[in-house]
């Protein structure tokens, strides 16, 4: 995850939290009916029209930003990322491998197997039983 993706995710989460807070602050449509029965002083902090226009515009702006960050995250998530290097690609392999000691069969010093070398002898085939002859009559 690069820095741009991280920044957009953080902004997306902050905008989402702000939208939740603003929606909880707003009144529902049924709250205006109570103002006609004596609760007329409500909403004078934000002006004569109350908090509806200010909070509604702010919510709409944050909703547009939320959609923009959602589309940006979808774009960044769909881009092909660099393939992570495998452990084998990270290992420094020398250019030339060290040569193994060669053993020639004509060398009389190497006729006897050493302790490190395994003695390979072909396995003798198992004796086959003689087929049984039918009894003579």
C-alpha positions as CSV (number, residue, x, y, z in Angstrom):
1,X,0.0,0.0,0.0
2,X,1.6,3.2,-1.1
3,X,1.2,6.6,0.6
4,X,-1.5,7.9,-1.7
5,X,-3.7,4.9,-1.0
6,X,-3.2,5.3,2.7
7,X,-4.0,9.0,2.6
8,X,-7.2,8.4,0.6
9,X,-8.3,5.6,3.0
10,X,-7.8,8.0,6.0
11,X,-9.7,10.8,4.3
12,X,-12.5,8.4,3.4
13,X,-12.9,7.2,7.0
14,X,-12.9,10.8,8.4
15,X,-15.5,11.8,5.8
16,X,-17.7,8.8,6.7
17,X,-17.5,9.7,10.4
18,X,-18.4,13.3,9.7
19,X,-21.4,12.2,7.6
20,X,-22.6,10.0,10.5
21,X,-22.2,12.9,13.0
22,X,-24.0,15.4,10.7
23,X,-26.9,13.0,10.1
24,X,-27.4,12.4,13.8
25,X,-27.4,16.2,14.4
26,X,-30.2,16.9,11.9
27,X,-33.8,16.7,12.6
28,X,-36.3,14.5,10.8
29,X,-39.2,15.8,8.7
30,X,-41.6,15.1,11.6
31,X,-39.8,17.4,14.0
32,X,-41.2,20.5,12.2
33,X,-44.7,19.5,13.3
34,X,-43.7,20.1,17.0
35,X,-42.6,23.7,16.2
36,X,-46.2,24.6,15.4
37,X,-47.4,23.7,18.9
38,X,-45.2,25.9,21.0
39,X,-41.5,24.9,20.3
40,X,-41.0,28.0,18.1
41,X,-37.6,29.0,19.6
42,X,-35.8,26.0,18.3
43,X,-33.2,26.5,15.6
44,X,-32.4,30.1,16.2
45,X,-28.7,29.4,16.6
46,X,-28.2,28.9,12.8
47,X,-30.5,31.6,11.6
48,X,-34.2,32.1,10.9
49,X,-34.5,29.0,8.8
50,X,-32.8,26.9,11.4
51,X,-30.0,24.4,11.0
52,X,-31.6,22.6,8.0
53,X,-29.9,24.6,5.3
54,X,-26.4,24.7,6.9
55,X,-26.4,21.0,7.9
56,X,-28.0,19.9,4.6
57,X,-25.4,21.7,2.5
58,X,-22.6,20.3,4.6
59,X,-24.0,16.8,4.4
60,X,-24.4,17.1,0.6
61,X,-20.8,18.3,0.3
62,X,-19.4,15.5,2.5
63,X,-21.5,13.0,0.5
64,X,-19.9,14.2,-2.7
65,X,-16.5,13.9,-1.2
66,X,-17.3,10.4,0.1
67,X,-18.3,9.4,-3.4
68,X,-15.1,10.9,-4.9
69,X,-12.9,9.0,-2.4
70,X,-14.8,5.8,-3.0
71,X,-14.2,6.1,-6.8
72,X,-10.5,7.0,-6.1
73,X,-10.1,3.9,-3.9
74,X,-11.7,1.8,-6.6
75,X,-9.3,3.1,-9.2
76,X,-6.3,2.6,-6.9
77,X,-7.4,-0.8,-6.0
78,X,-7.8,-1.9,-9.6
79,X,-4.4,-0.8,-10.8
80,X,-1.9,-3.7,-11.2
81,X,0.6,-3.5,-8.5
82,X,4.2,-4.5,-8.7
83,X,4.6,-8.2,-8.2
84,X,6.3,-8.8,-4.9
85,X,9.7,-10.3,-5.3
86,X,10.1,-13.8,-4.2
87,X,12.7,-14.9,-1.7
88,X,14.6,-16.6,-4.4
89,X,14.8,-13.4,-6.4
90,X,16.2,-11.6,-3.4
91,X,19.1,-14.0,-2.7
92,X,22.4,-13.1,-4.3
93,X,23.5,-16.1,-6.3
94,X,27.2,-16.1,-7.3
95,X,27.9,-16.1,-11.0
96,X,30.0,-19.3,-11.0
97,X,29.3,-22.2,-8.6
98,X,32.4,-23.7,-7.1
99,X,33.6,-26.8,-9.0
100,X,33.1,-30.1,-7.4
101,X,36.1,-32.4,-7.1
102,X,36.1,-34.9,-9.9
103,X,36.9,-38.5,-9.5
104,X,38.2,-40.4,-12.5
105,X,37.7,-44.2,-12.5
106,X,41.3,-44.7,-13.8
107,X,42.8,-43.2,-10.7
108,X,44.2,-46.1,-8.6
109,X,44.1,-43.9,-5.5
110,X,40.4,-43.6,-5.7
111,X,39.8,-47.4,-6.0
112,X,38.9,-47.7,-2.4
113,X,35.8,-45.8,-1.4
114,X,36.3,-43.2,1.3
115,X,34.2,-42.9,4.4
116,X,32.2,-40.0,2.9
117,X,31.4,-41.8,-0.4
118,X,28.6,-44.3,-0.5
119,X,29.4,-47.7,-1.9
120,X,26.8,-48.5,-4.6
121,X,26.6,-52.2,-5.6
122,X,23.9,-53.5,-7.9
123,X,21.5,-55.7,-6.1
124,X,21.7,-59.3,-7.1
125,X,18.5,-60.6,-8.6
126,X,16.5,-62.9,-6.4
127,X,16.7,-66.6,-7.4
128,X,13.6,-67.7,-9.2
129,X,11.9,-70.9,-7.9
130,X,11.8,-73.7,-10.4
131,X,8.4,-74.3,-12.0
132,X,6.6,-77.2,-10.6
133,X,6.3,-80.1,-13.0
134,X,3.1,-81.9,-13.3
135,X,3.2,-85.5,-11.9
136,X,3.9,-88.2,-14.5
137,X,1.4,-91.0,-15.0
